[in-house]
Structures are given as C-alpha cells and as structure tokens.
Amino acid sequence: QLVESGGGSVQPGGSLRLSCAVAGPLPDFSSIGWFRQAPGKEREGISCITTRGGNTKYKDSLKGRFTISRDNTKNTVYLQMNNLGAEDTGVYYCARSATSSGASGDECGLIPRSPYIPGSSDWGQGTQVTVSS
C-alpha cells in the first residue's frame, strides 16, 4: 500500500513537500510516480523515480520547480514542490509507475503500472493541494 501525506493549502509562490510511504520494500526493478488531477482535468503523470539507481523523470513544464527523491531505508518517496501556482491545485497521488530497462539503467515512465482504481494497492488515496491567495 501507498500512503500520501503533506498536502494542504498554500499561497502562490509557496512550497510543499509531499511524502509517499510504501508498505514494505519495493522490488529493485520498480518505480514510484507522482500523479495529479486538477479540477475538471484528467489525471497526469508529473514525476517518477526508480527504486534502483534513483533515476528520475519530470513533466517538462515542471522541471526546475518540482524535485522527486526517495529514501529506500524508509520506503518513502518525496515530492518537493516550489513556487506553487494556482495551476498546481489538485489531488496528488503516488503510484507504482511503469519501469523499463534503458542504456543508463532502469528508467521510469510518467504512466502508472496499472489504472487508477480506488483502493488499489498500486495507488495511494491521494492528498489535496490547494494553491490560493
């Protein structure tokens, strides 16, 4: 199971750090991703990180503002979000994401390993992030 925390309300320009606690160790060949769903929009992948090697990927428009990291000893993945704007408002989920083998090691994808189904063991329950003045 995955459990997110760290969401909340913040003013534009503020920061938040989301955490995703994973129950039990992850397989070496695996990845965790962050996904978000803004009001009235489809869920989108925003960042991911491989368990082995810590290789990362970001949605292009978020590079420089968001940073994903992981602490394998704590089975936790983090998403540091800076300079938040109203467009960052939404429900943020962590989930098992697609993993592949690349020339530089494991690679993760901004797509989930399995479709979102409430209660799925591949997905967290989501945490709300609201950016408003």
N, C-alpha and C positions, 0 to 999 in steps of 0.2 A: 504494500500500500504506500501511497504517497500523500503527504500532508503538507499543504502550503501554509505559510504564515507571513506576517509582515505587511499585509495590505493596510490601507487606511485612506484618510483624506489628507491632502497636502495642497498647498498653494502653488500656483505656477512658478516654475523655477526651483522648486524644492526637490528633495531626494527621498527615495525609499529603498530599502533592501528587503527583497523577498527571500524566503527560505523554503526549501523543499526537502523535507525529511523523508527518507526512504526506509521502509521497514526491511531490515535485513540487507546483507551485502548484495550488490549488483554483480551480475556476470561481467567478466572482463570485457567481453565483446558486447557492449551495450552503451546506450546514451540516454541522457535526460534532456528534455527540451522544455522551454517555456513557451506557452501559447497564450494568446489573449483574445478576448471577444469584446469589441466595443459595442455600445448600444446600437442595435439595428444593423450590425455588420456580421459577417461570417468570422468564425474563429481563424486566427492566423498564427503561424509559427514565427517567433521573434528571435529565439536564440537556442543553442543547444551545445552540449559538451559531452565528449566521450569519457567513459569511465577509465579506459586505458589510454594514457597519454595526455588526457585533458585537452584534446583538440576542440576548437570552438568554431562556431559559425553564427553569424548575425544576419538579420534582415538588413539590407543595405541602408535603409533610411534611419536605422537606429545605431549604426556604428558610431562610436565616439561618445554616446550618451549612456548606453547600457553595457554592463560588463557581467559576464557569467563566470562563475568559479565553482569549485567543488572541494569538499573536504571528505575524502574517502574514509578517513578514520571515524568520521561522524555520520557517514552515509547521508550527507546533506549537500544540496546544490543551492547556490545563491544567485540572485539576480540583483545587482546594484543598478539602480535607475537614477540618473541625474538630470537636472534641468528639465523637469517634467512639464508637460504642457497639457492643455485640455484634451488634445488628441490621444493622450496616453490613458485616458479614462477607460476602464473596462474591467472585466473579470479576468484574472490571470490564473492560468493553470500550469502545473508542471505535469509532465507525462513522459513515459518511455517513448523515445523518438527513434526514427529509423537509423540504422548503423550500417556502414559498409566499409569495405577494405579499400584503402587508397594507396597511392605510391608513397605517401608520407606517414602511413599508419592508418589507424581507424579514423573514419570520418562520420560525422553525424549529419542528419538532414532535418530541415525545418518542417518535417511532416511527422505525424505521430506513428508509432508502430501499429497501433490499432485505432479504429474510430472511437470518438468520444461516446461513451455510454455512462450515464450516471451510475456510480458505484463500481465501475470497472477498476480492477487492480492496477491497470496501466495508467490511470489518471488520478490526479488529486481532485479535491472537491471544489477548488477554486478559491481565490481571495480577491476581494473587491479593491480596486484602486480608483480613487476619485481625485481628480485634479481640478480645483475650482478656487476662485478668489471669493 
